[in-house]
């Protein structure tokens, strides 16, 4: 083999790498021009370059349909596909949390986490335009769909014939046709390869004689010239032997090098790590931009020289790729230093101007140049056409929204919304939709662009009708996104789109996708149709659904139509009851359909309808009971699981005697399926058993004798605890069985498993025991079972892993607490052993173990008090007191919580250590900024201040007061509330004088937040000790001519009036002069704060005979209605609303009537605003206040009381 062969292999490696780089770059292509489909049917189905990808993408089974029925909101199709591809895939423990709370990802690239199923959104093209951009009619679209379907059926027949004849079909043609890419009608005009003869198949060659030289497969062996006639033809002339023993066998080395180069070529195209290394080197060796050079060098004193005319830069990229294959040959992978993060990754701009780019527009990222590159072209605006100017304006606004600062985004969003009709629907969506399909799009950017579409839809209204399909192609994938909030956004957009375009347009647009060959398109279309139905009315869509579900031309249409009804049931919930009978009648025929998938989805839809209608609507399901009953006897596997699920959800709707009958009939089938190896079947069986047992018609004796033995035999095994979904279902079903048969029957069978070797299994046992004892109590548990239970709980608690997640540790901790609290005084004999375990675990080196031990004290303190173990609690109190120097804040918070529990039950006098020793240790802990420590420490101090304040001297309480001031600005609301109540207890204990002196001095500080906290504390003291104790001091302080102090006094008065409520009636005339002065002050903040205080004051004295004082204050508030500051005007209007409650709307009407018809528009505006507010709050009371109007000729305005009554 010559060196030339090696070079050719290296060239092939370079070519494949270049092709792979081009695919990864996600460059903008004409595929994003909706309607301009650039791929033919054959390219989409038989693309040799992507053949490997379709192995995972084209696998379709009933598994996805089963998954769709399990989750109420969304199905992670990627999970289903990946499970098909990889049977050993580990369960995702966080799937449920993502369903409930969102994915938790922040500003990550969407394409990086998409599954193969979700990536199929990139294969969709618009159906309503051809390759030249011409609009297709509905008839032409449907004809194209029919051609595609017939072609797919023909290919399926060919595949089956080949399989029958034993032929090996090419890899491209063996792919399932149901996932072929949807194409436009223009594909018919392109060159087609599906009818070309298949390439000659590589057949295994017959074995040669033992002395024959093996020939490389697939290579045309040509004998070398000059060969002997009796030589075996070989692929290449054999290398001549050398006699020198120390000579290097060159030919062998070259051949080995060639083989390794081929392997390297494969590895480089498949290994993402090699790609990352190459990208890293390209990034490090990239040319410096002008912006970076400007930041490194001073702006003045340097000049940029043009390069020589004959200078050609060295292309390092190509040379590096030339060497990439050689670099991988014969080398062992070693340690690689991770790349140092650059500032750009964190959004930190290079230049001093923030993210500002040229001409005030945001900085354009490299991947966005394909969309916003025109903005960088230096063109004179006079040379541009009107359309080009409009296009650039839209680009600038979208760039500001996508990549700008918050003020830029806000401005861009407002402008693009206001000018939506001016720009037009076409130019807007031609810019927005390709951005949403970008492979580099991030979560935040998608959220902003979706918000743009939402705002634009509202403005454009019916003008969006020509672009409905383009919008749906982009928005429908959001309906199956893993992020909950993305799904909500997608529903909102489709709902608004349906309201803007109308039902007829939506049906005409989405009808071709109902029987699309691609299952992904049908799935997203069904979900979109459900959203349209909820937006425009379910009853309006029922005739269309009836026609679709009874289609005879396509089983895909029937499948999608039934799925639409399933999604409507999930979205609408009990709102389907008015249409339940009609919906069930529409899909009844699907139970006997010839297609297995249609029968399965029909049964799942019936289950969804029954679940949504619970506990009503059994009469609507009368017509499907017989087909369902027949189906569970005929079906097996996935189909049986779906039928069982439907029966399981319908049985709870029945009357007791019917539910009992059907449960007894279906139970043998369920018990038989206990042994099924299919995980989906097990989940369905568990769910059905839970549903059936929960009905009142099923007796405890039947459950105990017929169900429990086989249930525990097949489901209470270690393997069930390893899968999170199985774990949850087993726990819920066992809990329901326990509610039916009692606690003893369940606990007696599983209590020994608390000592099992498997920790997940022990957790599952503990969780079931916790739920059953919480529901039923422990009154039925005998002495022997009680001992076994305590023994098992102690063992499980001590043997749990140190590094477990917080949720797993909580299960054991909560279970221990529930068991002890359920047994109550019966636990007295075990308390010393439990206390010994707690003390031993408090000495553990693991912080988690120490924290758990302290938490357990808090859970069993009440039981220890009930058992009379005061001495034991005192001993534990001393132990905890010694651990107050704990360095881990989580552990310290638990220790403080345990001390609080002991203080609550044992009392202040019996507490050890004494309160006067305990409180000084808590004062420095108040400075800890950890939320758990703060909350528990403040709670503990508050309990001591409430019940044992006299045990501590006043100086210590004053020190605590200073620390509590900082707590008032804690970010957590519960800490603020605890600090407020604690402040009140302390002020009541030591008197208001000392505390108030400190607080008034604190009003002089510069920190505004500190002053606000001080005003809150002053109001708390007024509430606890009475307003008369603080009013003289703070009113005197208002005389100090300092802005901060006066504002602080007014703020304190505002909080005080809010806190003391009705007590304000005794002080309204005393504090009125202070408010008069504030309302006439030049400072806006004075007037704003005084208005807020008057509002609280008026609401507090409403109905207590203080109308005179309120009217007096109203005369000072009213001139402020013409204030321009939004904060002041809002506070002023709030004060007027509060005074309206106190004096009634009719008195206020006399003020309002003066300006309702004023000649100045701005005067009328504010008066009508006040009038509208009065009308909303007290419209019924304003009738008596309207002025009398004299009759004018034939128009009589007066009505007698009798006429009003009549």
Secondary structure, 3 states (H helix, E strand, C coil): CCHHHHHHHHHHHHHHHHHHHHHHCCCCCHHHCCCCCCCCHHHHHHCHHHHHHHHHHCCCCHHHHHHHHHCCCCCCHHHHHHHHHCCCCCCCCCHHHHHHHCCCCCCCEHHHHCCHHHHHHHHCCCCCECCCCCECCHHHHHHHHHHHHHHHHHHHHHHHHHHHHCCCCCCCCCCCHHHCCCCCHHHHHCCCCCCCCCCCCCCCCCCCCCCCCCCCCCCCCCCCCCCCCCCCCCCCCCCCCCCCCCCCCHHHHHHHHHHHHHHHHHHHHHCHHHHHHHHHHHHHCCCCCHHHHHHHCCCCCCCCCCCCCCCCCCCHHHHHHHHHHHHHCCCCCCCCCCCCCCHHHHCCCCCCCCCECHHHCECCCHHHHHHHHHHHCCCCHHHCCHHHHHHHHHHHHHHHHHHCCHHHHHHHHHHHHHCHHHHCHHHHHHHHHHHHCCCCCEHHHHHHHHHHHHHHHHHHHHHHHHHHHHHHHHHHHHHHCCCHHHHHHHHHHHHHHHHHHCHHHHHHHHHHHHCCCCHHHHHHHHHHHHHHHHHHCHHHHHHHHHHHHCCCCCHHHHHHHHHHHHHHHHHHHHHHHHHHHHHHHHHHHHHHCCCHHHHHHHHHHHHHHHHHHCCCCHHHHHHHHHHHHHHHHHCCCHHHHHHHHHHHHHHCCCCHHHHHHHHHHHHHHHHHHCCCCCHHHHHHHHHHHHHHHCCCCCCHHHHHHHHHHHHHHHHCCHHHHCCHHHHHHHHHHHHHHHHHHCHHHHHHHHHHHHHCCCHHHHHHHHHHHHHHHHHHCCCCCCHHHHHHHHHHHHHHHHHCCCCCCHHHHHHHHHHHHHHHHHHHHHHHHHHHHHHHHHHHHHCCCCHHHHHHHHHHHHHHHHHHHHCCCHHHHHHHHHHHHHCCCCCCHHHHHHHHHHHHHHHHHHCCCCCCCCHHHHHHHHHHHCCCCCHHHHHHHHHHHHHHHHHCHHHCCHHHHHHHHHHHHHHCCCCCHHHHHHHHHHHHHHHHHHCHHHHHHHHHHHCCCCCHHHHHHHHHHHHHHHHHHCCHHHHHHHHHHCCCCCHHHHHHHHHHHHHHHHHHHHHHHHCHHHHHHHHHHHHCCCCHHHHHHHHHHHHHHHHHHCCCCCHHHHHHHHHHHHHHHHCCCHHHHHHHHHHHHHHHHHHCHHHHHHHHCCCCCCCCHHHHHHHHHHHHHHHHHHHHHCHHHCCCCCCECCECCCCCHHHHHC
